Amino acid sequence: MTRFARWTAVAAAALLVAGCGGGSSGDGTGDGKNGDAPPSATAPSGHGSPGLPASLTSQKLDWGRCEATSDAPAPGSGWQCATLAVPLDYAKPDGGTIDLALIRSKSTGGQDKRIGSLLFNFGGPGGSGVSTLPWYESTVDSLHDRYDLVSWDPRGVAASEGIRCRGDKALQASESVDSTPDDAAEEAAYFKDAADFGKGCAKAAGKLITHVSTTDTARDMDLMRQVLGDRRMHYFGISYGTELGGVYAHLFPGNVGRLVLDAVVDPSADSVGHAKNQTLGFQRALDDYLKSTGQDPERGSRKIADLLKRIDAAPLPTRSGRKLSQSLAVTGIALPLYSQTRWPNLTDALKKAEHGDGSALLALADDYNERDASGHYGTSAHAQRVISCLDDKQRPTPEETKRRLPEFERISPVFGDFMGWDTAGWCHDWPTAGQYDSPEVSAPGAPPVLIVGNTGDPATPYEGARRMADELGKGVGVELTWKGEGHGAYGKGSDCVDSTVDDYLLDGTPPKDGKACS
């Protein structure tokens, strides 16, 4: 069972080509130029995380050569890694700590041009910034002259106390569980698998399972800002990273510097509303794909839905010997919709599936699920579930979900059933309670925050950008629209989008609210 919230088009590629690697050590502190200040246990009012001991706020990062990870080799020179100690529980700041893995590449333009650190979160929740940032560096090369590029693995993710809820053999076995159960036996198996996954997460995470919320991570960000030596938080958040950025702005409006939120999660939606949003977003993207191939979207969607029903009844064989289930097929269809450049892969995979070969769709699903050729799975989906189930308070029952299924199916004949059942299964019998129905992101007094929405975004539909801008507050949220395809807008080929974002980050000048790029 996998949700379609991760910024997978980047994350999957990053796992193939990026890691954390070499560079000389540094001290990680600012020199006070361009708005930066050295970290201090007694930061001025509005600029510090209250109640944290000096042992945390004044810690020195030991930047040095990074080691290769289990998922990626070390990148070339110029990259440095360190660990940051943060409180396990912010209600007990003098208690135990955990270590977060950080990565950076120092600004290339020298101290006289340097603005400060630019912190990146690539989405998820559950995505590894340590693995992704080196791969993403070429996309933000125009910013590297003025900023140290910095990212991290949030708590519970990868090298930062990463949580693995289930082993590889059990994960592969779970692929046979029907995610759109058709009878009482399949329904019982579906919810048993969900409950077993939660138990595995609780056992693997221990005390950490109640301390991996988005709010916890936002507080980690502010401690990171202080230790890095930045007076203000300059931040680039993508997909789930936009929700994290909004929560940060709410908690620390006086510390906000230049924030870009791209591929925006709707902060007004609860978990069911988010599932409906994604169902609509993926169906829109599928419609656009079908139009690009000369097909009528309604007839083309029905053809795919009929294919999925046949696969549900009789999973397709593949060259690997594994079977392509309906759930894997839906995942394989979803992945190429994250990027228009992968639409030809979808055409090929659907054609082969219609002829009885599920190999291409299975390969796409494996990319999404971070499964390599040896059968080893990544853990992004594990962290995603642990974090989101601690955030989300809503726990739809099976009965409530069944009543909602017709609405989901009306939104999308391809994705509706899958997304509808997911609302009940994702956090079923979860070992912790959720914290809120929807995140609080209002940030009165914060400077302008740039919100970037893409009209063709499948995973974070365009409407979320306007809602984020509105919820941040009047004079804070500034919306930029790209009339494009795929997940996210920056670095996707629009000079208008890229130059507008760059001008804001480099000069501090936001565009007029409502600017549109075609």
Secondary structure, 3 states (H helix, E strand, C coil): CCCCCCCHHHHHHHHHHCCCCCCCCCCCCCCCHHHECCCCCCCCCCCCCCCCCHHHHCCCCCCECCCCCCCCCCCCCCCEEEEEEEECCCCCCCCCEEEEEEEEECCCCCCCCCCEEEEEECCCCCCCHHHHHHHHHHHHHHHHCCEEEEEECCCCECCECCCCCCCHHHHHHHCCCCCCCCCHHHHHHHHHHHHHHHHHHHHHHHHHHHCCCHHHHHHHHHHHHHHHCECCEEEEEECHHHHHHHHHHHHCHHHEEEEEEECCCCCCCCHHHHHHHHHHHHHHHHHHHHHHCCCCHHHHHHHHHHHHHHHHHCCEECCCCCEECHHHHHHHHHHHHHCHHHHHHHHHHHHHHHCCCCHHHHHHHHHHCCECCCCCECCHHHHHHHHHHHHECCCCCHHHHHHHHHHHHHHCCCCHHHHHHHHHHCCCCCCCCCCECCCCCCCCCCCCEEEEEECCCCCCCCHHHHHHHHHHCCCCEEEEEECCCCCCCCCCCCHHHHHHHHHHHHHCCCCCCCEEEC
